[in-house]
Amino acid sequence: MTNKLIPVTQPFLPELSEFVPYLEKIWDNRWLTNNGPFHQELEVKLAEYLGVEHVSLFNNATIALITALQAMRIHGEVITTPYSFVATSHSIMWNGLEPVFVDIDPSTFNIDPAKIEAAITPRTTAIMPVHCYSNPCDVEAIQKIADNYGLKVIYDAAHAFGVNYKGESLLKWGDLSILSFHATKVFNTFEGGAIISPDAKTKQCIDRLKNFGIADELTVTAPGINGKMSEINAAFGLVQLKHIDQAMAQRQAVDERYRAELAEVTGITLYQHDAHANSNFSYFPILVEADYTLSRDELYDKLKAHGILSRRYFYPLISNMPMYRGLPSADTAHLPQANALAEKVLCLPIFNELTIEQQQQVIALIKRN
């Protein structure tokens, strides 16, 4: 047994003393929310860091997803993946839309473009893919389909902070991309998120929608929502941004040790990064195959018994959850790859302060028959 619980992830936190001066400024100017100075500064600095033009900060990524669908005026059906966190499909349902699930590519864990076209109906207006574990979707193929059928593409890029694809920000693809700054993400603002827009007009629409649809003191132009990020969250993001490169480098070291140690373990398949993109090393998923000595759930229980928390992420599949399994597209026969993956995947602990000793405990338990 380990003496200290090893979580599957842990938020990076800078020294508290580094954050205190920001809090003191907030206390001095009494500006707590509504597009304050730290909020404005973080939007600018994130745009610079990410290599994009327009960033709209949100209180969380779920509200950002809901707002993105509103901003694009999506109606009818939205094609998406069942292999994601429930916020993806929940945002579709909250807008009174129908999610249509299509299967994934087992080599990337992302939505399979070859399956999208067959799912398009006269009611389809958008595609919402997910860049799973920071690995880019086949953005070229998805965009080609969208252009052919006149569909919008809204990327759930919750995992894709700082990811570049073929030399440019992955967040530039599609009509909109949504980031998550939740505490478990590589870059966090405690809670938070953002929408990446292609132009100033779209950003203005989104910024109004996240503030109740207010255009000015006397004018409300749309049934918006309260999705604003507070000054405290934005200030924390500014501190975090100073350390993000170091944070990702530390996670990369963890990733590399796992790969070196687990590459030859019979029955364990390692997730492969896209050769055309950089990873942010947000997750370390393995697949527990039939020829491993334990089932996936038995390995999960074994690690837990030794104080190590792994995560069956994503399991259960969204399409198998009660609120979705009645949809025609949720039929397991239509989603063989996603269902198979959900039964095999296990995310191992990865975070900045994971010590080599702790990681070796995880590795030793996986290697030990």
C-alpha positions in Angstrom: 0.0 0.0 0.0 1.2 3.5 -0.7 1.2 6.0 2.2 -0.3 8.8 0.2 -3.2 8.7 -2.2 -2.1 9.3 -5.8 -4.9 11.1 -7.7 -5.4 10.7 -11.5 -4.8 14.4 -11.8 -4.0 17.4 -9.7 -4.3 21.1 -10.6 -1.1 23.1 -11.0 -1.0 25.9 -8.5 1.6 28.7 -8.4 2.9 30.0 -5.2 0.1 31.8 -3.3 2.3 34.8 -2.8 2.4 35.3 -6.6 -1.4 35.5 -6.7 -1.9 37.8 -3.7 -0.9 41.0 -5.5 -3.6 40.4 -8.1 -6.2 40.0 -5.3 -5.0 43.2 -3.7 -5.6 45.1 -6.9 -9.1 43.6 -7.2 -9.8 44.7 -3.6 -8.5 48.2 -4.4 -10.5 48.8 -7.5 -13.7 46.9 -6.4 -14.2 45.6 -10.0 -15.2 42.0 -9.5 -16.8 41.0 -12.8 -18.3 42.5 -16.1 -15.2 42.8 -18.3 -12.8 44.1 -15.7 -9.1 45.0 -16.4 -7.8 41.5 -15.6 -10.5 39.9 -17.8 -9.5 42.2 -20.7 -5.8 41.5 -20.2 -6.3 37.7 -20.1 -8.2 37.7 -23.4 -5.4 39.6 -25.0 -2.6 37.5 -23.6 -4.4 34.2 -24.3 -4.9 35.3 -27.9 -1.2 36.0 -28.2 -0.1 32.8 -26.6 -2.5 30.6 -28.5 -1.9 32.3 -31.9 -5.5 33.3 -32.5 -7.3 36.6 -33.1 -10.4 36.6 -30.8 -10.9 35.1 -27.4 -14.1 35.4 -25.3 -13.7 34.3 -21.7 -16.5 32.3 -20.0 -17.3 31.1 -16.5 -17.0 27.5 -17.7 -16.8 25.6 -21.0 -20.3 24.1 -20.7 -21.9 27.5 -20.8 -19.4 28.4 -23.7 -20.6 25.3 -25.7 -24.3 26.3 -25.1 -23.5 29.8 -26.2 -21.6 28.8 -29.2 -24.6 26.8 -30.6 -26.7 29.9 -30.0 -24.3 32.2 -31.7 -24.2 30.0 -34.8 -28.0 29.8 -34.7 -27.9 26.0 -34.9 -31.2 24.1 -35.1 -32.4 20.6 -35.8 -29.7 17.9 -35.5 -26.0 18.1 -34.6 -23.6 15.3 -35.5 -21.2 14.5 -32.7 -19.2 11.8 -31.0 -20.4 9.5 -28.2 -16.8 9.3 -26.9 -16.5 12.5 -24.8 -17.5 14.1 -21.5 -21.2 14.6 -21.2 -21.0 18.4 -21.5 -20.6 18.0 -25.2 -24.0 16.4 -25.8 -25.6 18.1 -22.9 -24.9 21.5 -24.5 -26.8 20.2 -27.6 -29.7 19.0 -25.6 -29.9 22.3 -23.6 -30.4 24.1 -26.9 -33.4 21.9 -27.8 -31.3 20.2 -30.5 -30.9 16.5 -31.2 -27.4 15.0 -30.9 -26.7 12.4 -33.6 -23.9 10.1 -32.7 -21.4 8.6 -35.2 -18.6 6.2 -34.4 -15.0 7.0 -33.8 -11.7 6.3 -35.5 -10.0 3.7 -33.2 -6.6 5.1 -34.1 -7.3 8.6 -32.9 -10.3 8.1 -30.6 -11.9 11.1 -32.5 -15.0 11.2 -34.6 -14.6 9.2 -37.8 -15.2 11.5 -40.8 -16.0 8.5 -43.0 -19.1 8.0 -40.8 -20.3 11.6 -40.8 -21.8 11.8 -44.3 -24.1 8.9 -43.8 -25.6 10.5 -40.7 -26.5 13.8 -42.5 -30.2 14.4 -42.9 -32.2 17.5 -44.1 -32.4 18.5 -40.4 -28.6 18.5 -39.9 -27.1 21.9 -39.4 -23.8 21.4 -37.6 -21.0 19.0 -36.6 -19.6 19.1 -33.1 -16.4 17.0 -33.0 -14.0 16.7 -30.0 -10.2 16.8 -30.0 -9.9 13.9 -27.6 -6.9 13.9 -25.2 -5.6 16.9 -27.2 -5.2 14.8 -30.4 -6.5 16.7 -33.4 -9.6 15.5 -35.3 -9.2 15.0 -39.0 -10.0 18.7 -39.5 -9.5 18.8 -43.3 -11.9 15.9 -43.9 -14.5 17.4 -41.5 -14.3 20.8 -43.1 -14.7 19.4 -46.6 -17.9 17.6 -45.5 -19.2 20.7 -43.8 -18.5 22.8 -46.9 -20.2 20.3 -49.2 -23.4 20.3 -47.1 -23.4 23.8 -45.8 -22.9 22.8 -42.1 -21.3 24.7 -39.3 -18.4 23.1 -37.4 -18.1 23.8 -33.6 -15.1 22.1 -32.0 -15.2 21.0 -28.4 -11.6 21.7 -27.8 -11.7 21.3 -24.1 -8.6 19.2 -24.2 -6.7 21.2 -26.8 -5.2 24.2 -25.0 -1.9 25.2 -26.7 -2.1 22.5 -29.4 -0.8 23.5 -32.9 -1.6 21.4 -36.0 0.8 21.6 -39.0 2.3 24.8 -37.7 -0.9 26.7 -36.8 -3.2 26.8 -33.8 -5.7 23.9 -33.9 -8.2 26.4 -32.6 -8.5 28.2 -35.9 -10.3 25.2 -37.5 -14.1 25.2 -37.8 -16.4 28.1 -37.2 -15.8 28.2 -33.4 -13.6 26.3 -30.9 -14.4 26.0 -27.2 -11.7 25.6 -24.5 -12.1 24.5 -20.9 -10.1 26.0 -18.0 -11.5 23.7 -15.4 -9.3 22.8 -12.5 -8.3 19.5 -14.0 -7.1 21.0 -17.3 -3.5 21.8 -18.2 -4.3 25.5 -18.0 -6.9 26.3 -15.4 -8.7 29.4 -13.9 -10.3 27.3 -11.1 -13.4 27.2 -13.3 -13.5 28.8 -16.7 -13.6 28.4 -20.5 -13.4 30.4 -23.7 -14.7 30.6 -27.2 -12.3 31.2 -30.1 -13.9 33.3 -32.8 -12.7 33.9 -36.4 -13.6 37.6 -36.6 -14.5 40.6 -34.5 -18.2 40.5 -35.4 -18.6 36.9 -34.2 -16.8 37.8 -30.9 -19.1 40.8 -30.4 -22.2 38.5 -30.8 -20.7 36.0 -28.4 -19.7 38.6 -25.8 -23.3 40.0 -25.9 -24.8 36.5 -25.5 -22.7 35.7 -22.5 -23.9 38.9 -20.8 -27.7 38.4 -21.1 -27.7 39.6 -24.7 -27.0 43.2 -23.6 -25.8 45.5 -26.3 -25.8 48.8 -24.3 -27.4 50.4 -21.3 -30.8 50.4 -22.9 -30.7 47.6 -25.5 -30.9 43.8 -25.2 -30.6 42.2 -28.6 -30.9 38.4 -27.8 -32.0 36.0 -25.0 -28.5 35.7 -23.6 -27.1 33.9 -20.6 -24.8 34.9 -17.7 -21.6 33.3 -18.8 -19.1 35.9 -17.6 -15.7 35.1 -16.1 -15.0 36.9 -12.8 -11.9 39.1 -12.2 -10.6 36.6 -9.7 -10.7 33.7 -12.2 -9.1 36.0 -14.9 -6.3 37.1 -12.5 -5.5 33.5 -11.6 -5.4 32.7 -15.4 -2.8 35.5 -15.8 -0.6 33.9 -13.1 -1.1 30.4 -14.6 -0.1 31.6 -18.1 3.4 32.6 -16.8 4.0 28.9 -15.9 2.1 27.0 -18.7 5.2 26.1 -20.7 6.9 24.7 -17.7 3.8 22.9 -16.6 3.4 21.1 -20.0 7.1 20.2 -20.0 6.7 18.5 -16.6 3.7 16.6 -17.9 5.7 15.6 -21.0 8.4 14.0 -18.8 5.7 11.9 -17.1 4.3 10.9 -20.5 7.8 9.8 -21.7 8.5 7.7 -18.6 5.2 5.8 -19.0 6.0 5.2 -22.7 9.5 3.9 -22.0 8.3 1.6 -19.2 5.0 0.3 -20.6 5.8 0.0 -24.3 6.5 -3.8 -24.1 3.9 -4.8 -21.6 1.7 -7.5 -23.2 -1.9 -6.6 -23.4 -1.3 -2.8 -22.8 -1.7 -0.5 -25.8 -0.5 3.0 -25.5 -2.3 6.0 -27.0 -0.3 7.6 -29.9 0.1 11.3 -30.4 -0.5 12.8 -33.8 2.7 13.3 -35.7 1.5 16.6 -37.1 0.7 18.2 -33.8 2.2 18.9 -30.4 0.5 17.3 -27.4 -0.2 19.2 -24.2 0.0 15.9 -22.3 -3.3 16.4 -20.5 -4.1 12.7 -20.2 -2.3 9.4 -20.4 -4.8 6.8 -21.6 -3.9 3.1 -22.0 -6.0 0.4 -23.5 -6.3 -2.9 -21.5 -6.6 -5.6 -24.1 -7.9 -9.1 -23.8 -4.4 -10.6 -23.6 -3.5 -8.6 -20.5 -3.5 -10.6 -17.2 -6.4 -8.6 -15.8 -9.5 -7.0 -17.2 -9.6 -3.2 -17.3 -11.9 -3.0 -14.3 -9.7 -5.5 -12.4 -6.7 -3.3 -13.1 -8.6 -0.2 -12.0 -9.6 -1.9 -8.7 -6.0 -3.1 -8.2 -4.6 0.3 -8.5 -7.3 1.8 -6.3 -6.5 -0.8 -3.6 -3.0 0.5 -3.6 -4.0 4.1 -3.2 -3.7 5.0 -6.9 -6.7 6.6 -8.6 -7.0 5.9 -12.3 -10.0 6.8 -14.4 -12.1 5.0 -16.9 -12.4 8.0 -19.2 -14.7 8.0 -21.1 -16.9 5.3 -19.5 -19.8 4.8 -19.7 -20.2 6.0 -23.2 -22.5 9.0 -23.6 -24.8 7.1 -25.9 -25.3 4.5 -23.3 -26.5 6.9 -20.6 -30.3 7.0 -19.8 -31.0 10.4 -21.4 -29.4 9.4 -24.7 -29.7 5.6 -25.2 -33.2 5.9 -26.7 -31.9 7.9 -29.6 -31.7 5.9 -32.9 -28.1 7.0 -33.3 -27.2 5.6 -29.9 -27.8 2.0 -31.0 -24.7 0.0 -30.0 -24.6 -1.7 -33.4 -23.9 1.7 -35.0 -21.0 2.5 -32.6 -18.8 -0.6 -32.3 -15.5 1.2 -32.1 -16.6 3.7 -29.4 -18.2 1.0 -27.3 -15.2 -1.2 -27.6 -12.9 1.6 -26.6 -15.0 2.6 -23.6 -14.6 -0.9 -22.2 -10.8 -0.9 -22.5 -9.6 2.7 -21.7 -7.9 3.6 -18.5 -6.3 7.0 -17.8 -3.3 6.8 -15.6 -2.1 9.5 -13.1 -0.4 12.5 -14.8 0.2 15.9 -13.3 3.0 18.3 -12.7 3.9 17.2 -9.2 3.7 13.4 -9.8 7.1 12.2 -8.5 9.2 9.6 -10.2 8.7 7.4 -7.2 4.9 7.7 -7.3 5.0 7.0 -11.1 7.1 3.9 -10.6 4.6 2.6 -8.1 1.9 2.9 -10.8 4.2 1.2 -13.5 5.2 -1.6 -11.1 1.6 -2.5 -10.4 0.8 -2.6 -14.1 3.8 -4.8 -14.9 3.3 -7.1 -11.9 1.2 -10.2 -12.8 
